[in-house]
Amino acid sequence: MNDIWWQRLKEDVIDPGLETGDGTCVGVSEGTLAYKELPDGELQVVRTDDPQPVPQAAYDGCPGRSCNYPDLSQHVFGTLPKNMLSGVVRQAYIGHATNEAIRRAGASGGVITQILIHLLETKKITGAICLRMGVDVPWKARPVIARTKEEILACAQSIYSLTPVNTILSEIKEGDGPLAYVGLPDQVAGIRKLQMLNHPSVKNIKYILGPYTGTQMTFEAIRSFLRSSGVRSEEEIARLQYRAGEWPGHLQIDLKSGRTLKAEKFHYNYLIPFFITKGCRQLCDFTNELTDISVGDAWNPLLEKKGQGHSVILARSNAGQELLSEMQKKNILTLNSIKTNEALNMHGHMLDFKKRGSFIRNRWKSVQPDYGYRPVSIPTSRVVVEWILRLLFGFGHTRIARWSVEHLPLSVIGPIFNMMRKSWKAMSKPTKRKGLKEMKFVETRIS
């Protein structure tokens, strides 16, 4: 059997550790590829026993090794970004869903949920590809095609465990569509690469939305949190919510025994150094640059005091801009225009983590991903900061570190981590923000 595309995928992407768990190669593999969970919680693409060769699209569509953002921006938007920190932006907003129930159901302002419902109710789409918790088992998310308002509402809120959305591409039928799609930056990049290739699996996807995405954890984070609370297995979970309650939300795990485990968002984040995924450290896209509309939390002191949930929203394509304008006129979304720089100021720390940090981290790989561009220069002081993070994450992934953190009560480790997080951000802010807005980038090509 001549399985050339499997060999190339294995040698160029899987073996060097560049596959991010986006699901694209598995989704278009026609049953020849699958994921298996490794002991550390990461996902690895493996060959199934299907005798057919792996299709070329599984290699060409994978965004792990090669994902040329300038070329994709030109293809999707017809232009290159004016600002490489944000990607193409037609208009930036602060806003939220006008319907308070939908607003509260979402992770921040309910914007993506409200857009999907509006698209469905105006018959612009017949369904929306998104993640839903508890379809098969209470603790796992699975990509679905939501066909009703109720099904879309069931997909509200963020999911912070690694879940390969694009595996659903194998389930999309010829008659499905037009569809909306919600995904993380690497998942969206996979869809855009397939659209550029005119692959049939994505031809009916009309609108692409997505959240800002900084760090992500493997499901081992939840298992560790359970063990630290005296719960032996995820089998004891009745319901899992990553951002329950009032914004900014909290982790909530309802157990079959009737017991409920909770952790404030910034307390639960203590698990990041121990279970952060390889993929999110590799990726250079924070604001989901290839979507029609991308949405993030509006981290602004005045808005944070108000509570309730506000989103920063970037309209990138003409279709995205027209959709937001239509919903604003109908008073479905409350939107206030802001400058792109104001939107970027809300997330300077994570923009630095992606736009400088990822390029530093990728230099240390034996095989580097190519995103079609790179920073012209990065200060030595910023490289030093990344070395500190490398040591922190390296230690955090050891057995002794994970075992130790599980034996500290949340009431202790949560506040300590939050205090350390704030201290680290304050100490590193001058280095991480210095020159960030003035960064220059150059396009690159791999042979």
N, C-alpha and C positions, 0 to 999 in steps of 0.2 A: 504494500500500500504506500502510495506516494503522499505522505502527510506533511508537505513542505511548510504549510502555514502554521501547523502546530509546532514544528521545530523552530520556526522563526519567532513565534510568540513566546515559546519557552526560553529560547536563548537571548532574545532582545528585551523581553519584558518581565517574565515570571522569575527566571533564575536571578537576575540582578535586583529583584525586589521592587520593580517599578509599577506593578499593577496595583491600583488603588482601591479595589473593591467596588468600582462603579457599576459593574455588571454587564457592560457593553459586550465584551467578547463572548460571555456565556449566553447572553440574550440572542445573539445572531449566529450562534454556533450550530443550530439545527440539532441540538441534543448531543453534540460531540464533546462539550465541555461542561464542567460543573464546579461549584465551590465546595471546599471542605474547610471546617474550622480547625485551626491549629491549637495546640495547648495554651498558647498565650492569648488566644482570642482573635488573632488576625485571620483573615480569610485567604485561602490560596486556590488558584485555578488549577484544576486537574483534568486529565483526559478521562472520558468515560469509556465504556466498552463498546460504544457504537462503532461499527466497522467503517462507516463513511469518513472520508477525510475532513478535517476542519476547514470550513469555508474561508476564503481570503478576507471576507468582510470582518471576521473575528480579529484578524490582525490589523487591517487597515482602519477599522473603526475604534480600536482601543486608544484612549487618550493618555495612557501611562508613559509610553516611551517618547511619542512625538505628538505634540498638540500645538500647532502654530497659531497663536492667538492673533497676530496681525492678519494672516490669511483668512482665518475664520471671521474676524471682525469685518473684513472687506466683503466676504461672502454674505454674511448675515445682514449687515447694516449698510453696506455700500460705502463705507468710510472707515478710516482708522481713528482710534481714540485721540482726542486732544490732550487727554491726561491719562497716562498709563497706570496711575494709581486706581482710577475708577473704571476704566474702560469707556466705551461710548455712552454718553448720557445726553438725552434730549432735554430732560427737565428733572430736577430733584424736588422732592416734597417731604414735608412732615404730615402725617395723617393717620387716620384710623377708620374703621368701619363705622358708619352712622348707627347701624343697628347695635344696640348695647349688648344683646345676647351673643351676637356673632363676635363682637369685639372681645368680650370676656372669654369666649370659647377658644380664641387663638392664643398664640404664644406671646404676642405683644399687642398689636392693634387690630388683629383679625382681618388684615387686608387681603392676603392671599385667599383665605376662605371666602371672603365676600366677592372677590373677583370671579372665582370659580362658580359660585352660585349664580352670579349675574350672567356669566357666559352661558350657563346651562339654561336659565330661565328665559333668556332672549334667543335661545336656539342657535347661538353661534357655535356651540359644541354639543356633542351627544354624550360626552363623558370626560372625566379628568383622571389622568394617571397620577396617583399620589400614594403615600404610605399610610397604612392603617394598622393600628395596634390590635392585637388579639383576634385576628382572623382565624388562625389555626390554633394557637396557644396564647394565653393571656400575656405572656412576657415578650412576645416577638412581634415585630412589625413586618408587614409584607406589602409589596406594591400591588395595587388594585386599580381597576378602572371604575371610578365612582360614577354612577349613572343618575343618582337622585340627590336632592338637596340634603336629605338625611344622611346619605352615604358620604357626601362631601364634609358635612359637619363632623362625622365620625372620624375623619382624617385630620381634623384640626389639631394644632399644637405641634411643637418640634419633637423630633425623635433623635436622641443623641448617641445611639449605638449604631455602629457600622452596619448598613443595610444596602445591598446592591440593587437599587431600583431598576436598572436597565435589564435585569433578567426577565422582566415582563414583556420585553420586545418579542419574545417567542410566542406570546399569547395573543398579540394583536392580530386580528383577522382583517381580511381584505375590506369588509364592509364597515369596520369600526372607524368612526370619525364623522366630522372633524373632532379632534381631541385637544384638550389642554394637557400640559405636562408640568409637573412640579418636581424639581430635582436639585441636588447640590452641584457645586461648580464642576467637578470632574464628570458627574453624570450628565449634566447639560452639555459639556464639551463632547462627550461621546455621541449624544444625539446630533449635535451640530456637525460632527465629522461624518456621520452616516447620511445626514441631509446633503452634505456636499458631494457625497458619493452616490446620491440618488438611490439609496438603499430602500427597498419596498417597506421595510418594517416601520419607517418613520414618515412615510409620505403623507399620512393623515394627521400628523401632529401640527396644529395650526398656531397655538399659543404656547410659549414656554415661560414659566415663572419659576422663581427660586429664592430661597433665603440667603442672606449673608452666611458664610460658614468659616469659622476660625479653626477651633480645635474639635476633634471628634474622638470618642473612646470606643474600645471594643466592648462587647457584652460582658467580658470578664469584670468590668467595673461594677456592674450590677451584682454579679455573683459575689464579689468582694464585699460590697456594701451589705449584702444579705448575711454573709458569714460574720461580719463585724457586729451584726445585730442578733446573732445566735440562730440564724435561719440556714439550714443546711443546703437547700437546693431551690432553684428557680421553680421547681415543680409545685412549690407551696404558694406561688403568686396567683392571686385571683384577678388583680388588675394592676397595671403599671402605667403611671403618667409621669412624664419627664418635667412638665411645667404646669402643674395643677394650680388652681386657685388664682388669686389676684396677681397681676403683673408685679414683679418679674417672675413670679411663680416659684414652685418648689417641687422637688422630687417626691412623689407619693406612691408607695407600694402597699396595696391592700392584700392581705394574706387570706388564704382559705380558712384559717383559724379564727378570723375576725379581727386580728391585730392589724394595725396600720403603722407603717414606717414612713417618716417624713424627714426631709432635709431641705433647708433653704437653698436656693439656687447657688449662691456663692459659697455655701458650706459644702454642698455636694461636689463642687468643683475641686475639692481637695484630691479627688481621684485622678485628675488630669495627668499629673506627672508620672503616675504609675501605669496608666492604661491608654495614653494617647496613641493614636494609630500612626503607622508609618506614612500612610497616604496623606493625611492632613499636614504632616510636616514637610512633605514633598511639594505640595501644590502651591502655586503662586497666586491663585485667584481667591480673594476674600469676598468681594462684592458680587460674585456670580455674574461675570462680565458678559456672558453670551446669551443671557435671557432677554425676553422682551421687556419684562419688569422684574426688578429684584428688590427685596424687602429685608430690612434689618431692624433691630431694636434702636430706638432713638435715645441714645445715651446723652442726655442733656440735663444739667442740674435742675432747671426750672420744670422740665417735663417729668423728671423723676419724682419731684416733690408732689406733683399733681397725681401721680399714680395712674391707674386705669389702663395704661398701655398705649403707647404712641410708637409709630413706625417711621423709619426713614425709607423713602420709596424712590427708586430710580427708574424713570421711563427711558428705555434705551432705543427701542425701534419705533417707527411711525405707528405701527399697529398698537404697540403698548401705550404710546402717548394718546392716541385717539380713544382707546378704551378707558383710560383714566379720566380724560376730559368728559367723556360721555357719562361716566359714573358720578363725577363731580356735579355735573349739571342736573342729574336726577337725584342729587342729595343722597346717594348710596354710600359714597365715600366723602369724608371731610378731608380736604387737602389744602395745604398752604405751601406755596412755592418757596424754595430756598435756593441758594447758590450751591453748586456742586462742592465747593471747598468747605462750606458749612457742614454738608453731609459727611465729608471726609474727616473733618475735625472730631466727629463723634466717635471715630474708631481708629484714631492714629496708632494706638498700640498694636492692634491686630493687623493694620495695613503694613506696618513695619515688619511684623512677624512673617508676613507673606511676601511682600515686595522686596525685602532685603534678606530676611532670614532664610527663606526657602532657597534662594540662590546660593547663599553661603553653605547651607546644609547639603545641597545637591552637588556642590564642588567636592564634597567628601565621599561621594559615591564612586564606585569603580566604573559604573556606567551611568551617565547623567541623562535625565529627561531633557528634551528640547521643547521650549515653549515659544520659539520663534523670536524671542527678544531676551535681553538681559540688562542689568544696570551697567552703566559705563564704568562706575567705580563705587566701592563700598569702603567707608572709613575703617581703619584697623581697630578703632575703639568699638565699632559695631561688631566686628568679627570676634572680639574678646567676649562681648556679651553673649554671642551665640555659643562660644565654647563653654561658658558657664551653664547655659541651658542644656547643652549636649551632655555635660557631666550629670546634671540634675536628672534628665530623662533616662540616661544610662543607668544610674543608680536606682531610679524609681522602677525600672523594669526587672530588677533582680528579685529573686525569691525572698531574700531576707527583708528587703524593703517592703514588698507587698505583704509579707507575713506580719511585719511589725505594725504597719498602718492599720491592719485589720484588728489588732489588739488594743487600739486606742479608741475610747468612746467618741462618738460624733460630737458630743457636747464639748469635748476638748479639742479634737483635731479640726473640726469645722471652723470655729472662731480663730484658732491659731493659723490655719491656712489662709483665711480671709485677711487677717492682719499681715501675714507675710506677703500675700498677693499685693496688697495695697503698698506695702513698703518697697517691694521689688519694682512695682510700676513707678513709684516716686523716684527711686534711686536710678533706675535705668531710663527714665523719661528723657532727660537731657540728651543722652546718647542716641536713644531710639528715635526721637523726634528731630534731632539736629539734621538739617539738610534733606529731610524726607520729602517735603513738598517741592524742593528744587531738584530732585533726582532726575537724571537724564538716562534714557535707555537707548539701546541700539538693537536693530534687528539682527537675527542670527539665522544661519542655515546649517543643517547637518548633512553630511555626505550620504 
